[in-house]
Amino acid sequence: MSYIETYGDTAATQTIRVSELDQSNIFKDSAYLIKNNPFITSKVLGSKTIIPFKLKDSVKVAHTEDSSTLRQMRIRLDDSFGSRLLSYDTVGTNNAYNNDSTFRTFFKGFALQSISGGNAIMGFSLAGSKLAVYYRNENKTTAGKIDTSVTYFRFANYSPSANYIHRDYAGTQVLATANDNIPDNLVYVQAQPGTFATLKIPGLKALPKSIIHLAELSMESVYDSRDTLFSAPDALFMDTYDSSVSKFVTIPYSQQVINLMNNFGISYGYGVANYAEFGSFPKSGFDLTGNVIKKWRFNLTRYVQNVVINKVKPYNLRLSAPKSMLIFNGETPNENTQVSIEPFSTIVYGVGRVRLGGGSQPGQKMKLRVVYSKT
């Protein structure tokens, strides 16, 4: 497996297990949610205990192109699996190598799982990964001489794959403060698939009718010594839930959404917006004791303006850290117009977590700043 990076503790050991996908799996030509695991595994083919930071080291293998390489995780599979591959043939419509669709009825694929230890997510690229089969065969030009050889089976660009990330919150600070209506002085947001926070601004209804020049929601991370291991998300996203249509929607009037049109001028039925239109990217700063923290600012001016003139009701807001999403446009929810929110490509699934100050956090309160003129 071609190693890319690790998010988290790179010194803690992890045991990685390779299993075979069971033949009962029925794959559809579609995407699979990263938070769901619909796959069934059967035979365990191999395992290896590794330390993530050592994956950057050179690996010495005594054969051909892999005599010296780096940034690889290599797991030896059971010899019985290799023997099974060698036993297949191309002859006959029911033999594994007769064609691609027949081969899939003999072998569905691999499942790699971290089964113990560790406190990090490791990233690998399929583009540089492969199955290496080492074998011996008789040299055809020299009687009695046995050659050792290797054949590589590489992942093609169209090779299907799916990721699954499981979060275990048992005994964590997140679980201790979640799923209640009690205001928290700390807010926990973890990258998709992760956690979100519900934000309430109780004083919004009390604002007088006025001209809103600026309405800015600001928040800061509360320092933790492990922030160097577990960095904050590259961006935070904010939306809301509209109970009248039972859908999550963009914050009404927060920004303008552009409808996509095809070459014939016909709308696809959804819009597109950059992540920054509805989200916020962090800036570095310092807390009162000099610790490095992250700060976010959300511009809610247009939304607040429409609240004070009674054009839209005040909503509870949802704060999260997704890589991307397809969401309904809050300005026209009854038209079922959807918005595809696409961030920068540097945002990675599962990478990023932050502990923010809530409305009662001493010194680092989350707050809405409103600048207005009375009418």
C-alpha positions in Angstrom: 0.0 0.0 0.0 1.4 3.4 -1.0 1.5 5.5 2.2 0.6 9.2 2.1 0.1 10.6 5.6 -1.1 10.1 9.1 -3.5 12.3 11.2 -3.0 11.8 14.9 -0.4 10.0 17.0 2.2 8.6 14.7 4.1 6.8 17.5 1.3 4.5 18.7 1.3 1.0 17.2 -1.6 -0.3 15.1 -2.4 -3.7 13.9 -3.8 -3.9 10.4 -5.7 -6.9 9.2 -6.3 -7.9 5.6 -9.5 -9.9 5.0 -11.2 -11.2 1.9 -14.6 -9.7 1.0 -17.2 -12.4 1.2 -18.8 -13.6 -2.0 -22.2 -12.7 -0.6 -21.4 -9.0 -1.1 -23.5 -7.4 -3.9 -21.8 -4.3 -5.2 -23.8 -1.5 -6.8 -22.4 1.1 -9.2 -22.8 3.9 -6.7 -21.1 5.7 -3.9 -21.0 4.4 -0.3 -21.4 6.6 2.7 -18.1 6.9 4.7 -20.0 6.4 8.0 -21.7 3.1 6.9 -20.1 -0.3 6.5 -22.3 -2.6 4.4 -19.4 -5.0 3.6 -19.1 -8.6 4.9 -15.6 -10.1 5.3 -14.7 -13.8 5.4 -11.2 -15.3 5.4 -8.4 -13.4 7.2 -5.4 -13.4 4.7 -2.8 -11.6 6.8 -2.0 -8.9 9.4 0.8 -6.7 10.5 1.5 -4.4 13.5 3.1 -1.1 12.4 4.1 2.2 13.8 2.8 5.0 11.4 5.9 7.2 11.5 8.1 4.3 10.3 6.0 4.0 7.1 8.2 6.9 5.7 11.3 4.7 6.0 12.9 2.7 3.2 11.8 -0.9 2.7 14.3 -3.5 1.5 12.9 -6.3 -0.6 15.1 -8.7 -2.5 13.3 -8.7 -5.8 13.4 -6.5 -8.9 11.8 -3.1 -8.8 11.1 -3.2 -5.1 14.7 -3.8 -4.0 14.6 -0.5 -2.2 11.6 1.7 -1.8 9.9 4.0 0.7 6.5 5.1 1.9 5.0 1.6 1.7 3.1 -0.6 4.1 3.7 -4.2 3.1 1.6 -7.1 4.6 2.5 -10.7 3.8 -0.6 -12.7 2.9 -1.1 -16.4 3.6 0.6 -18.7 1.2 -2.7 -20.5 0.6 -4.1 -17.4 -1.1 -1.2 -17.3 -3.5 -1.6 -21.0 -4.3 -5.2 -20.4 -4.9 -4.4 -17.7 -7.5 -1.9 -20.0 -9.2 -4.5 -22.7 -9.4 -6.9 -20.6 -11.5 -6.8 -20.9 -15.3 -8.1 -19.1 -18.4 -9.6 -22.2 -19.9 -13.4 -22.7 -19.7 -16.1 -20.2 -19.1 -16.2 -21.1 -15.4 -12.5 -20.7 -14.7 -11.4 -17.5 -12.8 -9.2 -16.0 -15.5 -11.6 -16.5 -18.4 -12.8 -12.9 -18.1 -13.1 -10.1 -15.6 -16.8 -10.7 -14.6 -16.0 -14.4 -14.0 -13.0 -13.5 -11.8 -15.2 -11.4 -9.6 -17.3 -14.5 -8.8 -14.1 -16.2 -7.5 -12.7 -13.2 -5.6 -14.5 -10.0 -4.5 -11.6 -8.0 -3.2 -9.7 -7.0 0.0 -10.7 -5.3 3.2 -8.1 -3.6 5.3 -9.0 -2.8 8.9 -7.2 -1.4 11.9 -8.2 -3.9 14.5 -6.3 -2.8 17.6 -4.2 -0.1 19.1 -3.4 3.3 17.6 -4.8 6.8 17.9 -4.6 8.0 14.3 -6.0 7.7 10.8 -3.5 6.6 8.1 -4.0 7.6 4.5 -2.9 5.4 1.5 -3.2 5.8 -2.3 -4.5 3.0 -4.4 -2.7 4.5 -7.4 0.7 3.3 -6.1 -0.6 0.1 -4.4 -0.5 -3.4 -5.7 -0.7 -7.1 -5.0 2.7 -8.9 -5.4 2.7 -12.6 -6.0 6.1 -14.2 -5.5 6.6 -17.7 -6.9 9.2 -20.3 -8.1 9.2 -22.0 -11.4 11.6 -24.2 -13.4 14.0 -22.5 -15.7 13.1 -23.6 -19.2 16.6 -23.2 -20.6 18.6 -24.8 -17.7 17.3 -28.2 -16.5 16.9 -28.5 -12.8 17.4 -24.8 -12.2 14.6 -23.1 -10.2 13.9 -19.3 -10.7 12.2 -17.1 -8.2 9.9 -14.5 -9.8 7.2 -12.0 -9.0 4.1 -10.7 -10.7 2.3 -7.5 -9.8 -1.4 -6.8 -10.0 -2.0 -3.1 -9.8 -5.1 -1.1 -9.0 -6.4 0.6 -12.1 -7.9 4.1 -12.1 -11.3 2.6 -12.4 -10.8 0.0 -9.6 -13.8 0.3 -7.2 -13.0 1.2 -3.6 -14.8 2.5 -0.5 -13.7 4.0 2.8 -15.3 3.5 6.2 -14.5 5.5 9.4 -15.9 4.4 12.7 -15.9 6.8 15.6 -16.0 5.4 19.2 -17.1 8.1 21.7 -17.4 5.9 24.7 -15.9 7.7 27.8 -15.0 10.9 25.8 -15.7 14.5 26.6 -17.9 14.6 23.5 -20.3 12.0 24.8 -20.5 13.7 28.2 -21.9 16.9 26.7 -23.9 15.5 23.7 -27.6 15.1 23.0 -29.1 17.4 25.6 -30.6 20.9 25.7 -28.1 22.1 28.3 -25.9 25.0 27.1 -22.2 24.0 27.0 -19.2 26.1 27.6 -17.2 23.9 25.2 -18.3 22.9 21.7 -16.8 19.8 20.0 -16.7 19.6 16.2 -15.0 16.7 14.5 -14.5 16.3 10.7 -16.9 14.2 8.6 -18.0 11.6 9.6 -17.9 13.2 13.1 -19.8 15.6 15.3 -21.7 18.8 14.9 -23.0 21.5 17.3 -26.3 23.2 17.5 -25.9 27.0 18.0 -28.7 29.1 19.4 -28.8 32.9 19.4 -31.6 33.8 21.9 -31.3 37.6 21.6 -31.8 37.7 17.8 -35.6 38.2 18.2 -35.1 41.2 20.4 -33.1 43.2 17.8 -35.1 46.3 16.7 -36.0 46.9 13.1 -32.9 48.5 11.7 -30.3 48.6 8.9 -27.7 45.8 9.6 -24.3 46.9 8.5 -22.5 43.8 9.9 -23.5 40.6 11.8 -20.5 38.5 12.4 -20.5 35.2 14.4 -17.0 34.6 15.9 -15.6 31.7 17.8 -12.2 30.5 19.0 -10.6 27.1 19.8 -9.8 26.5 23.4 -6.2 25.3 23.7 -5.4 21.7 24.4 -1.9 20.3 24.6 -2.8 17.6 22.0 -3.7 20.2 19.3 -0.3 19.6 17.7 -1.3 15.9 17.2 -4.9 16.5 16.3 -5.1 19.7 14.3 -8.3 21.7 13.6 -10.4 21.1 10.5 -9.3 23.1 7.4 -12.8 24.7 7.4 -16.1 24.9 9.3 -19.5 24.9 7.7 -22.8 26.3 9.0 -26.4 25.5 7.9 -29.7 25.1 9.6 -32.8 22.8 9.8 -36.1 24.1 8.4 -38.8 22.2 10.2 -41.5 23.5 7.8 -40.0 21.4 5.0 -38.1 18.8 7.2 -34.8 19.5 5.5 -31.4 20.8 6.3 -30.9 24.0 4.3 -28.4 26.8 3.8 -28.8 29.7 6.1 -31.5 31.9 4.4 -30.1 34.9 2.6 -26.6 34.2 3.8 -25.2 34.2 0.2 -26.4 34.1 -3.4 -26.5 30.7 -5.0 -25.8 30.4 -8.8 -27.9 27.9 -10.7 -26.1 25.5 -13.0 -27.2 25.5 -16.6 -26.4 23.0 -19.3 -25.5 23.8 -22.9 -29.1 24.2 -23.8 -29.9 26.7 -21.0 -31.8 24.2 -19.0 -31.3 24.2 -15.2 -30.0 21.0 -13.6 -32.2 21.7 -10.6 -29.4 22.4 -8.2 -26.9 25.2 -7.6 -23.2 25.3 -6.8 -21.3 27.4 -4.3 -17.8 27.5 -3.0 -17.3 26.3 0.6 -16.4 29.8 1.6 -19.8 31.1 0.7 -21.4 29.2 3.6 -18.3 28.4 5.7 -15.3 29.8 7.3 -11.6 29.1 7.1 -9.5 29.4 10.3 -7.0 32.1 11.1 -4.2 31.6 13.7 -4.1 33.7 16.9 -3.3 33.5 20.6 -5.3 33.1 23.7 -4.8 35.2 26.9 -1.9 33.0 28.0 -0.1 33.0 24.7 -1.1 29.6 23.4 -1.6 29.3 19.6 -5.3 28.9 18.8 -7.6 29.0 15.7 -10.3 31.6 15.1 -13.3 31.6 12.8 -15.7 34.3 11.6 -19.0 33.8 9.8 -20.7 36.7 8.0 -24.5 36.5 8.8 -25.3 40.0 7.8 -27.9 39.3 5.1 -29.6 36.6 7.2 -29.8 38.8 10.3 -31.1 41.7 8.2 -34.0 39.6 7.0 -34.7 38.4 10.5 -35.1 41.9 11.9 -37.5 42.9 9.1 -39.5 39.7 9.7 -38.9 38.3 6.3 -37.5 35.1 7.8 -37.7 33.5 11.2 -34.6 33.0 13.4 -33.2 29.5 13.2 -31.0 27.3 15.4 -27.7 26.9 13.4 -25.7 23.7 12.8 -21.9 23.9 12.9 -20.0 21.0 11.3 -16.8 20.1 9.4 -17.8 18.2 6.2 -15.6 17.6 3.2 -18.6 18.3 0.9 -22.4 18.0 0.9 -25.5 18.3 -1.2 -28.0 20.5 0.7 -31.2 22.4 -0.1 -31.1 26.2 -0.7 -32.6 27.9 2.3 -33.9 30.8 0.3 -36.1 28.7 -1.9 -36.7 25.4 0.0 -40.2 24.9 -1.5 -38.7 24.7 -5.0 -36.4 21.8 -3.9 -33.4 23.6 -5.2 -30.2 21.9 -4.1 -26.8 23.4 -3.5 -23.6 21.4 -4.0 -21.0 22.7 -1.4 -17.5 21.8 -2.6 -14.5 22.8 -0.5 -10.8 23.0 -1.4 -9.3 19.6 -2.4 -7.0 19.8 0.7 -9.9 18.9 3.0 -9.7 15.1 3.8 -12.4 12.9 5.3 -11.9 12.3 9.0 -9.1 14.8 9.4 -9.6 17.6 11.9 -11.2 18.2 15.3 -11.6 21.3 17.4 -12.8 22.3 20.8 -14.5 25.7 20.6 -15.5 28.1 23.3 -19.3 28.2 23.8 -21.5 31.1 24.9 -20.5 30.7 28.6 -16.8 30.0 28.1 -14.7 32.4 30.2 -12.5 34.6 28.1 -13.3 32.9 24.8 -17.0 33.3 24.3 -18.7 32.4 21.1 -20.7 35.6 20.2 -22.6 37.4 17.5 -21.4 41.0 16.9 -24.0 43.2 15.3 -23.4 46.7 13.9 -26.7 48.5 12.9 -28.4 51.8 12.4 -31.9 52.5 13.8 -34.5 53.2 11.2 
